[in-house]
Amino acid sequence: MELALTLFNVGAGLGILAVGVAVAYLAWRVTPLIAETRMLTQDLRRLARTTDSELRPLLDRARDATRSAELLADDAAVKVARLADAVEVLEDIARGQNTAVAHPAAVGSVESTHTPEEQSNS
């Protein structure tokens, strides 16, 4: 029985030694991979910083251009609507249906409703 226990202990010791040697070998083989991974991580961080610093101004310019395009589109829509109104009036005139519509600025007085005395009291 003692012989079996001794053989078991020797076998277990050799197994543990083999596992230790295998772990040491794997650690030795993985060391360059770890170094390369660290270098890649540093490169990725540098790339992220560079990308952020270069893309931010481009995105700001794109936002400004989009806002300007929206304003121009709104202005164009107003001008097209005015042009359509003018064309409609011209077509009415050409048909002989001149319905004179007064310009909004021509309607009403431009004088102040307050007298100079009232303005000085206000």
C-alpha positions as CSV (number, residue, x, y, z in Angstrom):
1,M,0.0,0.0,0.0
2,E,2.8,2.3,0.8
3,L,4.4,1.6,-2.6
4,A,1.1,2.5,-4.4
5,L,0.9,5.7,-2.4
6,T,4.5,6.6,-3.2
7,L,3.9,5.9,-6.9
8,F,0.8,8.0,-6.8
9,N,2.6,10.9,-5.2
10,V,5.5,10.6,-7.6
11,G,3.1,10.5,-10.6
12,A,1.1,13.5,-9.2
13,G,4.3,15.4,-8.7
14,L,5.5,14.6,-12.2
15,G,2.1,15.7,-13.6
16,I,2.2,19.0,-11.6
17,L,5.8,19.5,-12.8
18,A,4.7,18.9,-16.4
19,V,1.8,21.4,-16.0
20,G,4.2,23.9,-14.6
21,V,6.7,23.4,-17.4
22,A,3.9,23.7,-20.0
23,V,2.6,26.9,-18.4
24,A,6.1,28.4,-18.3
25,Y,6.6,27.4,-22.0
26,L,3.3,29.0,-23.0
27,A,4.1,32.2,-21.0
28,W,7.5,32.3,-22.8
29,R,5.8,31.9,-26.2
30,V,3.0,34.4,-25.4
31,T,5.4,37.2,-24.2
32,P,6.0,38.6,-27.8
33,L,2.3,38.5,-28.4
34,I,1.6,40.5,-25.3
35,A,4.2,43.1,-26.4
36,E,2.7,43.3,-29.8
37,T,-0.8,43.7,-28.3
38,R,0.4,46.6,-26.2
39,M,2.0,48.3,-29.2
40,L,-1.2,47.8,-31.2
41,T,-3.2,49.3,-28.4
42,Q,-0.9,52.4,-28.3
43,D,-1.3,52.7,-32.1
44,L,-5.1,52.4,-31.8
45,R,-5.2,55.1,-29.2
46,R,-3.0,57.4,-31.3
47,L,-5.2,56.7,-34.3
48,A,-8.4,57.5,-32.3
49,R,-6.9,60.8,-31.1
50,T,-5.8,61.8,-34.6
51,T,-9.2,60.8,-36.1
52,D,-11.0,62.8,-33.4
53,S,-8.8,65.9,-33.9
54,E,-9.2,65.7,-37.7
55,L,-12.8,64.7,-38.0
56,R,-14.2,67.2,-35.5
57,P,-13.5,70.3,-37.7
58,L,-14.9,68.5,-40.7
59,L,-18.1,67.6,-38.9
60,D,-18.5,71.2,-37.7
61,R,-18.1,72.4,-41.3
62,A,-20.6,69.8,-42.5
63,R,-23.1,71.0,-39.9
64,D,-22.6,74.6,-40.9
65,A,-23.0,73.7,-44.6
66,T,-26.2,71.8,-43.8
67,R,-27.6,74.8,-41.9
68,S,-26.7,77.1,-44.7
69,A,-28.3,74.8,-47.2
70,E,-31.5,74.7,-45.2
71,L,-31.6,78.4,-45.0
72,L,-31.1,78.7,-48.7
73,A,-33.8,76.1,-49.4
74,D,-36.2,78.1,-47.2
75,D,-35.4,81.3,-49.0
76,A,-35.8,79.6,-52.4
77,A,-39.2,78.2,-51.3
78,V,-40.3,81.7,-50.4
79,K,-39.0,83.2,-53.7
80,V,-40.7,80.4,-55.7
81,A,-44.0,81.1,-53.9
82,R,-43.7,84.8,-54.7
83,L,-42.8,84.0,-58.3
84,A,-45.9,81.7,-58.5
85,D,-48.1,84.5,-57.2
86,A,-46.6,87.0,-59.7
87,V,-47.1,84.6,-62.5
88,E,-50.7,84.0,-61.4
89,V,-51.4,87.8,-61.4
90,L,-49.8,88.1,-64.8
91,E,-52.0,85.3,-66.1
92,D,-55.0,87.0,-64.7
93,I,-54.0,90.3,-66.4
94,A,-53.4,88.5,-69.7
95,R,-56.9,87.0,-69.5
96,G,-58.4,90.4,-68.7
97,Q,-59.4,89.6,-65.2
98,N,-57.4,92.4,-63.5
99,T,-58.3,92.1,-59.9
100,A,-56.1,94.8,-58.6
101,V,-54.8,93.7,-55.2
102,A,-53.3,96.4,-53.2
103,H,-49.8,95.8,-51.9
104,P,-49.9,95.2,-48.1
105,A,-47.6,98.1,-47.5
106,A,-49.9,100.5,-49.3
107,V,-52.8,99.7,-47.0
108,G,-53.2,101.8,-43.9
109,S,-51.5,105.0,-42.7
110,V,-47.9,105.2,-42.0
111,E,-48.4,108.0,-39.5
112,S,-48.2,107.4,-35.8
113,T,-51.5,107.3,-33.9
114,H,-49.8,109.1,-31.0
115,T,-49.4,112.8,-31.0
116,P,-46.0,114.3,-30.0
117,E,-47.4,115.2,-26.6
118,E,-48.6,111.7,-25.9
119,Q,-45.2,110.3,-26.9
120,S,-43.3,112.6,-24.5
121,N,-45.7,111.5,-21.7
122,S,-45.2,107.8,-22.3
